[in-house]
Structure formats: C-alpha cells, structure tokens
C-alpha cells in the first residue's frame, strides 16, 4: 500500500470511486450526488493536507482534510473513503493518523468532522478513533444532531477530537 498526499490529478479517480464504494448504502442517484461533495478545489487547495492510499496504482482510500484558516488550533476532515475491498485492513485508520500527526505538527490541537445521523457505521468508526460527539439541538436515536447543519433538511452529527 502506497500512501501519499493528494494531487489535483486524483480527482477523477476519487469522483468515480465514491458512487461505487457507497453503492451498497445509497441509491445510484444518492451515491452520485455524494461525489459532488469533493469538487476539484479540495485537491487544488488542500492537497498538502489530504491523503491518498493506492494499492498497485489503484485508489484504495482517500482523506480530504485541511487546516482551518480562521481557527489556528483546528483542522477539519471533510471526506474520507476506503474501497470496500480494503476495509478492515487499517487503511482508514492510517489515513486519519497521518492527518492527526500532520495537524499536530502544524500546531493544531483539535480535529473536527461531521457525518449524517443515519450513517451509524461512521458514527461508530469515529468514536473508535477517539472522536467525541458534540452536543446538538436535538437527538435522533440517542445521538446528538445539529438541525439543518448542511442546509435545509441536511442534519449532521458533529465530532471533535483533541490531538494535543
């Protein structure tokens, strides 16, 4: 497994992988819509804080993240994906660990992330990585939720992890 910083030229592979990797939990239209959350600008402007894992030259996982320009102590993980064929092998954890180390080395002490309240696997995964749920304005299934966080009807679960 080769892991490196993301490049703008990785965008096509990431965009194509998202609908495939999420096809088991989304309709084709929903999975395709999910890929719109990673426009090229993330790789053009945050490639040095984002990571790509490749197995034999084929995309196996990615993490899109950045260091906040407005909050000098914070970093943010925007989107993470691991090929289902590589899940459970530590690829995602390794990507997160690289991001945590880089953020800590840059003087960041907090990493934030979000997910959908219905993505219970993501909620469990982030908890296993040491993220803590932030209080929301309501609860869904015992999980604190932020209403309309990503726009009308787009509620989110917000995580925080201290890294320093």
Backbone as a chain_set.jsonl record, in Angstrom:
{"seq": "XXXXXXXXXXXXXXXXXXXXXXXXXXXXXXXXXXXXXXXXXXXXXXXXXXXXXXXXXXXXXXXXXXXXXXXXXXXXXXXXXXXXXXXXXXXXXXXXXXXXXXXXXXXXXXXXXXXXXXXXXXXXXXXXXXXXXXXXXXXXXXXXXXXXXXXXXXXXXXXXXXXX", "coords": {"N": [[0.86, -1.179, 0.0], [0.671, 2.108, -0.947], [0.954, 5.341, 0.316], [0.27, 8.727, -0.019], [0.398, 12.338, -0.391], [-2.533, 13.982, -1.632], [-3.271, 14.855, -5.047], [-4.257, 17.228, -7.599], [-4.736, 15.723, -9.907], [-5.787, 13.382, -8.927], [-8.471, 13.667, -8.682], [-10.396, 12.673, -10.56], [-10.318, 9.854, -10.185], [-11.136, 9.681, -7.502], [-13.677, 10.882, -7.627], [-14.97, 9.053, -9.299], [-14.812, 6.75, -7.745], [-16.39, 7.16, -5.456], [-19.303, 6.864, -5.985], [-19.275, 4.117, -6.538], [-18.145, 2.914, -4.217], [-19.987, 3.576, -2.264], [-22.287, 2.419, -3.109], [-23.645, 0.32, -1.923], [-25.053, 1.375, 0.184], [-26.587, 3.433, -0.672], [-28.872, 4.826, -3.109], [-28.265, 4.714, -6.678], [-28.431, 7.385, -7.625], [-28.195, 8.877, -5.243], [-25.643, 8.084, -4.413], [-24.092, 9.073, -6.498], [-24.6, 11.782, -6.155], [-23.312, 12.171, -3.744], [-20.661, 12.206, -4.524], [-20.36, 14.766, -5.415], [-19.613, 16.238, -3.279], [-16.929, 16.437, -3.184], [-15.413, 18.473, -4.843], [-13.047, 19.544, -7.423], [-11.614, 21.692, -6.279], [-10.875, 21.062, -3.651], [-8.688, 19.365, -3.902], [-7.016, 20.965, -5.325], [-6.437, 23.052, -3.585], [-6.055, 21.991, -1.043], [-4.43, 19.787, -1.153], [-2.002, 19.249, 0.091], [-2.693, 18.65, 2.661], [-4.295, 16.543, 2.459], [-4.852, 13.055, 1.784], [-3.979, 10.102, -0.093], [-4.432, 6.668, -0.611], [-3.001, 4.002, -2.305], [-3.185, 0.892, -3.965], [-1.167, -0.991, -5.728], [-1.207, 1.006, -7.667], [-3.877, 1.584, -7.923], [-6.664, 3.327, -6.66], [-7.248, 3.03, -3.249], [-8.089, 4.234, -0.984], [-8.909, 7.421, 0.535], [-8.433, 10.616, 2.082], [-9.784, 13.689, 2.628], [-8.855, 16.685, 3.841], [-8.228, 19.652, 5.836], [-6.382, 22.417, 7.248], [-7.742, 24.774, 9.364], [-8.24, 28.076, 8.255], [-9.251, 30.144, 9.711], [-9.343, 29.406, 12.367], [-6.823, 28.854, 14.259], [-6.133, 26.7, 15.857], [-7.407, 24.506, 14.899], [-8.22, 21.69, 12.775], [-9.825, 20.145, 9.972], [-11.637, 17.377, 8.88], [-12.927, 16.602, 5.887], [-13.94, 14.643, 4.05], [-13.859, 11.153, 3.752], [-12.904, 8.077, 2.343], [-12.832, 4.545, 1.855], [-12.028, 1.857, -0.177], [-14.318, -0.793, -0.391], [-13.137, -3.336, -0.603], [-10.823, -3.044, 0.795], [-11.462, -2.395, 3.351], [-11.354, -2.7, 6.914], [-8.709, -3.309, 7.103], [-7.057, -1.448, 8.158], [-6.531, 0.779, 6.609], [-8.101, 3.168, 6.562], [-7.741, 4.053, 9.239], [-4.98, 4.504, 9.194], [-4.825, 6.637, 7.364], [-6.248, 8.618, 8.801], [-4.524, 8.79, 11.047], [-2.189, 9.815, 9.857], [-3.154, 12.322, 9.083], [-3.802, 13.404, 11.624], [-1.236, 13.516, 12.809], [0.119, 15.28, 11.075], [-1.457, 17.576, 11.407], [-1.101, 18.072, 14.157], [1.669, 18.528, 14.181], [1.64, 20.925, 12.856], [0.758, 22.627, 14.739], [-1.896, 22.398, 15.448], [-4.582, 21.566, 17.615], [-7.028, 20.416, 17.726], [-9.274, 18.355, 15.956], [-11.938, 18.355, 13.731], [-14.981, 16.869, 12.473], [-17.767, 15.725, 10.477], [-20.845, 13.851, 10.039], [-23.639, 12.145, 8.541], [-26.67, 11.702, 10.411], [-27.848, 9.227, 9.929], [-25.792, 7.618, 9.22], [-24.683, 5.323, 10.787], [-22.53, 3.572, 10.927], [-20.338, 5.223, 10.378], [-20.493, 6.913, 12.583], [-19.929, 5.125, 14.685], [-17.347, 4.373, 13.875], [-15.869, 6.791, 13.998], [-16.073, 7.259, 16.753], [-14.57, 5.085, 17.68], [-12.102, 5.922, 16.846], [-11.535, 7.855, 18.634], [-12.939, 10.225, 18.53], [-15.298, 12.581, 19.831], [-18.752, 13.047, 20.3], [-20.322, 16.108, 19.583], [-22.5, 18.242, 21.442], [-25.845, 18.636, 20.254], [-28.783, 20.227, 18.812], [-30.91, 18.599, 18.989], [-31.88, 15.143, 19.494], [-31.39, 12.079, 17.774], [-32.181, 8.841, 17.738], [-30.699, 8.589, 20.082], [-28.426, 9.995, 19.523], [-26.656, 13.054, 19.403], [-27.717, 15.694, 17.345], [-27.272, 18.18, 14.833], [-29.477, 20.328, 13.61], [-30.293, 21.042, 10.249], [-27.629, 21.565, 9.543], [-26.046, 21.329, 7.222], [-27.626, 22.741, 5.477], [-31.144, 23.205, 4.589], [-32.962, 20.541, 5.909], [-30.747, 18.94, 6.009], [-29.404, 17.507, 8.283], [-26.725, 17.012, 10.669], [-24.246, 15.086, 12.4], [-21.847, 16.104, 14.652], [-18.387, 15.905, 15.252], [-15.553, 15.964, 17.481], [-12.099, 15.848, 18.099], [-9.46, 15.864, 20.303], [-6.054, 16.414, 19.747], [-3.722, 17.21, 20.831]], "CA": [[0.0, 0.0, 0.0], [1.403, 3.371, -1.022], [0.159, 6.476, 0.788], [0.917, 9.989, -0.385], [-0.512, 13.486, -0.427], [-3.422, 14.034, -2.788], [-2.941, 15.792, -6.123], [-5.431, 17.518, -8.428], [-4.966, 14.644, -10.879], [-6.508, 12.294, -8.255], [-9.893, 13.977, -8.587], [-11.22, 11.779, -11.377], [-10.399, 8.544, -9.528], [-11.947, 9.84, -6.292], [-15.059, 11.144, -8.06], [-15.515, 7.803, -9.835], [-14.86, 5.734, -6.691], [-17.426, 7.422, -4.45], [-20.567, 6.164, -6.259], [-19.071, 2.665, -6.455], [-17.88, 2.494, -2.843], [-21.175, 3.808, -1.445], [-23.458, 1.868, -3.799], [-24.365, -0.596, -1.05], [-25.844, 2.085, 1.194], [-27.269, 4.559, -1.318], [-29.342, 4.607, -4.473], [-27.26, 5.245, -7.605], [-28.501, 8.853, -7.669], [-27.643, 9.388, -3.985], [-24.196, 7.836, -4.416], [-23.521, 10.032, -7.449], [-24.701, 13.09, -5.503], [-22.278, 12.2, -2.715], [-19.377, 12.55, -5.155], [-20.317, 16.216, -5.615], [-19.053, 16.848, -2.072], [-15.474, 16.536, -3.335], [-15.063, 19.137, -6.097], [-11.598, 19.657, -7.638], [-10.965, 22.718, -5.458], [-10.272, 20.478, -2.449], [-7.375, 18.823, -4.247], [-6.204, 22.085, -5.813], [-6.061, 23.949, -2.495], [-5.778, 21.277, 0.204], [-3.727, 18.541, -1.449], [-0.898, 19.013, 1.033], [-3.242, 18.155, 3.922], [-5.166, 15.425, 2.11], [-4.068, 11.84, 1.574], [-4.473, 9.065, -0.997], [-3.821, 5.342, -0.481], [-3.097, 3.242, -3.551], [-2.72, -0.49, -3.957], [-0.797, -1.311, -7.099], [-1.576, 2.106, -8.548], [-5.33, 1.753, -7.918], [-7.148, 4.009, -5.462], [-7.747, 2.154, -2.191], [-8.675, 5.081, 0.041], [-8.522, 8.834, 0.5], [-8.896, 11.502, 3.148], [-9.741, 15.093, 2.235], [-8.895, 17.491, 5.048], [-7.474, 20.907, 5.764], [-6.162, 23.176, 8.479], [-8.611, 25.947, 9.316], [-7.605, 29.385, 8.078], [-9.824, 31.08, 10.678], [-9.178, 28.891, 13.727], [-5.457, 28.344, 14.216], [-5.949, 25.469, 16.632], [-8.289, 23.467, 14.378], [-8.149, 21.072, 11.455], [-11.141, 19.611, 9.637], [-11.676, 16.273, 7.92], [-14.12, 16.85, 5.078], [-14.493, 13.446, 3.4], [-12.954, 10.002, 3.787], [-13.448, 6.869, 1.745], [-11.963, 3.387, 1.683], [-12.584, 0.824, -1.048], [-14.829, -1.902, 0.423], [-12.199, -4.465, -0.637], [-9.707, -2.751, 1.699], [-11.958, -2.051, 4.685], [-10.962, -3.625, 7.965], [-7.274, -3.584, 6.996], [-6.309, -0.348, 8.761], [-6.258, 1.859, 5.655], [-8.727, 4.389, 7.059], [-7.055, 4.476, 10.469], [-3.673, 5.043, 8.822], [-5.059, 7.956, 6.772], [-6.566, 9.519, 9.909], [-3.32, 9.004, 11.859], [-1.316, 10.736, 9.122], [-3.753, 13.652, 9.182], [-3.624, 13.863, 13.006], [0.181, 13.844, 13.019], [0.436, 16.489, 10.319], [-2.148, 18.695, 12.056], [-0.409, 18.318, 15.427], [2.963, 19.133, 13.85], [1.372, 22.29, 12.399], [0.272, 23.405, 15.871], [-3.343, 22.216, 15.652], [-4.863, 20.732, 18.788], [-8.38, 19.891, 17.599], [-9.736, 17.951, 14.626], [-13.396, 18.25, 13.667], [-15.541, 16.136, 11.339], [-19.221, 15.557, 10.552], [-21.443, 12.788, 9.24], [-25.094, 12.111, 8.573], [-27.179, 10.937, 11.551], [-28.202, 7.86, 9.532], [-24.571, 6.865, 8.943], [-24.301, 4.783, 12.091], [-21.188, 2.981, 10.822], [-19.392, 6.33, 10.504], [-20.54, 7.377, 13.972], [-19.168, 4.14, 15.469], [-15.941, 4.417, 13.462], [-15.26, 7.99, 14.578], [-15.952, 7.034, 18.2], [-13.443, 4.164, 17.87], [-10.883, 6.696, 16.597], [-11.351, 8.812, 19.719], [-13.758, 11.427, 18.373], [-16.396, 12.746, 20.777], [-19.906, 13.724, 19.715], [-20.609, 17.431, 20.126], [-23.929, 18.417, 21.713], [-26.635, 19.204, 19.169], [-30.02, 20.867, 19.253], [-31.896, 17.532, 19.167], [-31.3, 13.803, 19.454], [-32.009, 11.098, 16.894], [-31.65, 7.537, 18.112], [-29.728, 8.745, 21.15], [-27.238, 10.687, 19.01], [-26.886, 14.496, 19.259], [-27.783, 16.101, 15.942], [-27.35, 19.607, 14.528], [-30.514, 20.501, 12.598], [-30.01, 21.869, 9.064], [-26.207, 21.931, 9.563], [-25.58, 21.47, 5.836], [-28.716, 23.303, 4.694], [-32.469, 22.722, 4.984], [-33.159, 19.097, 5.882], [-29.448, 18.244, 5.989], [-28.903, 17.433, 9.655], [-25.416, 16.371, 10.778], [-23.615, 14.763, 13.673], [-20.547, 16.786, 14.672], [-17.372, 15.257, 16.087], [-14.33, 16.687, 17.804], [-11.06, 15.032, 18.733], [-8.264, 16.589, 20.731], [-4.858, 15.691, 19.303], [-2.55, 17.72, 21.563]], "C": [[0.898, 1.232, 0.0], [0.468, 4.49, -0.579], [0.952, 7.745, 0.548], [-0.107, 11.111, -0.269], [-1.33, 13.454, -1.716], [-2.95, 15.089, -3.78], [-4.213, 16.093, -6.912], [-5.744, 16.398, -9.422], [-5.665, 13.431, -10.256], [-8.02, 12.485, -8.299], [-10.768, 12.995, -9.357], [-11.39, 10.417, -10.707], [-11.272, 8.611, -8.278], [-13.411, 10.015, -6.661], [-15.721, 9.865, -8.565], [-15.68, 6.738, -8.748], [-16.042, 5.933, -5.75], [-18.744, 6.722, -4.78], [-20.438, 4.639, -6.17], [-18.961, 2.215, -5.003], [-19.092, 2.657, -1.94], [-22.433, 3.19, -2.06], [-24.265, 0.919, -2.917], [-25.265, 0.087, -0.039], [-26.644, 3.249, 0.623], [-27.868, 4.1, -2.649], [-28.258, 5.117, -5.414], [-27.257, 6.774, -7.661], [-27.905, 9.461, -6.401], [-26.128, 9.218, -3.936], [-23.489, 8.805, -5.353], [-23.517, 11.436, -6.836], [-23.627, 13.25, -4.428], [-20.932, 12.618, -3.302], [-19.243, 14.054, -5.397], [-19.744, 16.943, -4.398], [-17.536, 16.985, -2.13], [-15.158, 17.163, -4.699], [-13.544, 19.275, -6.223], [-10.909, 20.654, -6.712], [-10.322, 22.14, -4.203], [-8.877, 19.937, -2.732], [-6.45, 19.911, -4.769], [-5.659, 22.927, -4.66], [-5.685, 23.254, -1.191], [-5.094, 19.935, -0.03], [-2.643, 18.222, -0.444], [-1.38, 18.555, 2.403], [-4.24, 17.023, 3.691], [-4.294, 14.248, 1.69], [-4.776, 10.864, 0.639], [-3.711, 7.781, -0.701], [-4.053, 4.597, -1.789], [-2.539, 1.84, -3.34], [-2.434, -0.869, -5.402], [-1.215, -0.25, -8.092], [-3.069, 2.367, -8.631], [-5.763, 2.366, -6.595], [-7.743, 3.006, -4.478], [-8.404, 2.951, -1.071], [-8.199, 6.509, -0.109], [-9.085, 9.544, 1.72], [-8.701, 12.923, 2.654], [-9.889, 15.92, 3.508], [-8.069, 18.752, 4.893], [-7.3, 21.495, 7.155], [-6.962, 24.463, 8.352], [-7.804, 27.231, 9.17], [-8.07, 30.372, 9.153], [-9.634, 30.669, 12.136], [-7.847, 28.156, 13.784], [-5.201, 27.073, 14.995], [-6.69, 24.282, 16.018], [-7.892, 22.964, 12.994], [-9.496, 20.393, 11.224], [-10.995, 18.495, 8.612], [-13.007, 16.365, 7.191], [-14.749, 15.57, 4.541], [-13.438, 12.355, 3.427], [-13.651, 8.825, 3.127], [-12.394, 5.784, 1.655], [-12.71, 2.375, 0.823], [-13.088, -0.329, -0.173], [-13.891, -3.115, 0.459], [-11.034, -4.273, 0.328], [-10.164, -2.381, 3.108], [-11.569, -3.13, 5.691], [-9.485, -3.97, 7.96], [-6.417, -2.446, 7.552], [-6.01, 0.811, 7.832], [-6.832, 3.174, 6.167], [-8.028, 4.92, 8.295], [-5.703, 5.099, 10.144], [-3.814, 6.444, 8.212], [-5.37, 8.982, 7.865], [-5.322, 9.817, 10.733], [-2.342, 9.952, 11.175], [-1.835, 12.165, 9.225], [-3.557, 14.217, 10.592], [-2.189, 14.314, 13.251], [0.547, 15.138, 12.32], [-0.211, 17.711, 10.971], [-1.458, 19.064, 13.372], [0.922, 19.015, 15.17], [2.814, 20.58, 13.385], [0.785, 23.154, 13.522], [-1.216, 23.306, 16.12], [-3.553, 21.294, 16.852], [-6.221, 20.046, 18.716], [-8.636, 19.507, 16.145], [-11.246, 17.786, 14.709], [-13.797, 17.479, 12.414], [-17.054, 16.066, 11.534], [-19.628, 14.308, 9.778], [-22.957, 12.919, 9.333], [-25.564, 11.309, 9.784], [-27.526, 9.489, 11.19], [-26.975, 6.995, 9.259], [-23.998, 6.326, 10.255], [-22.923, 4.13, 12.057], [-20.122, 4.061, 10.987], [-19.346, 6.844, 11.942], [-19.734, 6.429, 14.859], [-17.676, 4.221, 15.152], [-15.236, 5.625, 14.078], [-15.098, 7.854, 16.094], [-14.762, 6.117, 18.492], [-12.102, 4.864, 17.651], [-10.637, 7.76, 17.669], [-12.099, 10.117, 19.557], [-14.89, 11.398, 19.395], [-17.517, 13.485, 20.062], [-20.104, 15.075, 20.386], [-22.11, 17.544, 20.376], [-24.626, 19.073, 20.52], [-27.864, 19.896, 19.713], [-31.18, 19.875, 19.343], [-31.146, 16.203, 19.17], [-32.101, 12.935, 18.507], [-31.374, 9.756, 17.234], [-30.578, 7.614, 19.177], [-28.462, 9.472, 20.75], [-27.541, 12.179, 18.886], [-26.742, 14.933, 17.803], [-27.907, 17.616, 15.845], [-28.305, 19.773, 13.344], [-30.05, 21.439, 11.49], [-28.548, 22.314, 8.975], [-25.667, 22.182, 8.157], [-26.665, 22.012, 4.913], [-30.039, 22.688, 5.124], [-32.604, 21.204, 4.819], [-31.882, 18.276, 5.912], [-28.82, 18.284, 7.383], [-27.564, 16.696, 9.677], [-25.07, 16.094, 12.235], [-22.225, 15.378, 13.615], [-19.622, 16.12, 15.687], [-16.235, 16.224, 16.378], [-13.357, 15.692, 18.435], [-9.885, 15.929, 19.07], [-7.05, 15.757, 20.346], [-3.599, 16.184, 20.004], [-2.959, 18.126, 22.96]], "O": [[1.778, 1.371, 0.85], [-0.67, 4.579, -1.04], [2.138, 7.83, 0.864], [-1.3, 10.878, -0.077], [-0.874, 12.964, -2.749], [-2.318, 16.078, -3.409], [-5.151, 15.296, -6.897], [-6.911, 16.161, -9.737], [-6.096, 12.537, -10.984], [-8.77, 11.561, -7.985], [-11.786, 12.539, -8.837], [-12.5, 9.885, -10.668], [-12.06, 7.701, -8.022], [-14.285, 9.374, -6.078], [-16.897, 9.622, -8.292], [-16.591, 5.913, -8.825], [-16.634, 4.954, -5.294], [-19.273, 6.028, -3.912], [-21.381, 3.955, -5.773], [-19.606, 1.247, -4.601], [-19.215, 1.943, -0.944], [-23.536, 3.426, -1.565], [-25.46, 0.737, -3.15], [-26.148, -0.551, 0.536], [-27.308, 3.97, 1.367], [-27.425, 3.112, -3.235], [-27.401, 5.89, -4.985], [-26.193, 7.388, -7.737], [-27.185, 10.456, -6.475], [-25.413, 10.106, -3.472], [-22.408, 9.303, -5.037], [-22.549, 12.183, -6.981], [-23.098, 14.344, -4.23], [-20.154, 13.308, -2.644], [-18.132, 14.557, -5.564], [-19.425, 18.13, -4.476], [-16.926, 17.576, -1.239], [-14.693, 16.473, -5.606], [-12.83, 19.136, -5.23], [-9.734, 20.479, -6.39], [-9.318, 22.675, -3.732], [-7.985, 20.043, -1.89], [-5.23, 19.79, -4.665], [-4.551, 23.455, -4.744], [-5.061, 23.865, -0.324], [-5.176, 19.043, 0.814], [-2.387, 17.054, -0.153], [-0.575, 18.118, 3.226], [-4.94, 16.599, 4.611], [-3.143, 14.424, 1.291], [-6.005, 10.809, 0.586], [-2.489, 7.799, -0.557], [-5.168, 4.569, -2.31], [-1.554, 1.641, -2.629], [-3.354, -1.046, -6.201], [-1.543, -0.564, -9.236], [-3.493, 3.281, -9.338], [-5.283, 1.968, -5.533], [-8.63, 2.229, -4.83], [-9.187, 2.404, -0.295], [-7.211, 6.78, -0.791], [-10.082, 9.121, 2.305], [-7.59, 13.319, 2.302], [-10.923, 15.865, 4.175], [-7.307, 18.899, 3.938], [-7.985, 21.113, 8.104], [-6.867, 25.161, 7.343], [-6.815, 27.443, 9.871], [-7.36, 31.327, 9.468], [-9.753, 31.5, 13.036], [-7.752, 26.988, 13.407], [-4.165, 26.432, 14.818], [-6.618, 23.171, 16.545], [-7.323, 23.685, 12.175], [-10.221, 20.101, 12.176], [-10.312, 18.653, 7.6], [-14.073, 16.225, 7.79], [-15.971, 15.427, 4.573], [-12.264, 12.607, 3.158], [-14.845, 8.605, 3.329], [-11.219, 6.057, 1.413], [-13.878, 2.077, 1.068], [-12.357, -0.796, 0.7], [-13.86, -3.841, 1.452], [-10.331, -5.232, 0.647], [-9.334, -2.086, 3.968], [-11.469, -4.31, 5.356], [-9.046, -4.828, 8.726], [-5.192, -2.475, 7.432], [-5.304, 1.741, 8.222], [-6.13, 4.184, 6.203], [-7.753, 6.116, 8.387], [-5.319, 6.104, 10.743], [-3.017, 7.334, 8.507], [-4.822, 10.084, 7.859], [-5.081, 10.971, 11.086], [-1.733, 10.797, 11.831], [-1.063, 13.103, 9.427], [-3.186, 15.381, 10.742], [-1.958, 15.374, 13.833], [1.21, 15.998, 12.9], [0.418, 18.764, 11.076], [-1.256, 20.244, 13.658], [1.266, 19.977, 15.856], [3.749, 21.371, 13.504], [0.364, 24.285, 13.279], [-1.753, 24.063, 16.929], [-2.785, 20.356, 17.067], [-6.533, 19.192, 19.546], [-8.265, 20.234, 15.223], [-11.767, 17.16, 15.632], [-13.061, 17.437, 11.428], [-17.558, 16.319, 12.628], [-18.862, 13.778, 8.972], [-23.479, 13.714, 10.115], [-24.919, 10.327, 10.151], [-27.499, 8.617, 12.058], [-27.095, 5.782, 9.086], [-22.981, 6.804, 10.758], [-22.218, 4.136, 13.066], [-19.114, 3.841, 11.659], [-18.275, 7.172, 12.454], [-18.945, 6.877, 15.692], [-16.841, 4.148, 16.053], [-14.136, 5.498, 14.616], [-14.09, 8.29, 16.651], [-14.025, 6.349, 19.451], [-11.085, 4.448, 18.206], [-9.641, 8.481, 17.613], [-11.921, 11.032, 20.361], [-15.377, 10.332, 19.774], [-17.271, 14.429, 19.311], [-20.059, 15.178, 21.612], [-22.908, 17.004, 19.61], [-24.066, 19.952, 19.864], [-27.981, 20.128, 20.916], [-32.292, 20.244, 19.721], [-29.949, 16.142, 18.89], [-33.326, 13.032, 18.437], [-30.174, 9.56, 17.04], [-29.651, 6.805, 19.188], [-27.521, 9.563, 21.539], [-28.572, 12.547, 18.324], [-25.774, 14.587, 17.126], [-28.562, 18.252, 16.67], [-27.978, 19.404, 12.216], [-29.484, 22.499, 11.758], [-28.265, 23.354, 8.38], [-24.919, 23.134, 7.933], [-26.631, 21.774, 3.706], [-30.062, 21.758, 5.93], [-32.39, 20.661, 3.735], [-31.931, 17.048, 5.848], [-27.845, 18.994, 7.626], [-27.296, 15.858, 8.815], [-25.534, 16.767, 13.156], [-21.504, 15.193, 12.635], [-20.014, 15.817, 16.813], [-15.988, 17.168, 15.629], [-13.752, 14.815, 19.203], [-9.382, 16.663, 18.219], [-7.012, 14.55, 20.584], [-2.519, 15.632, 19.792], [-2.122, 18.581, 23.74]]}, "num_chains": 1, "name": "protein.A"}
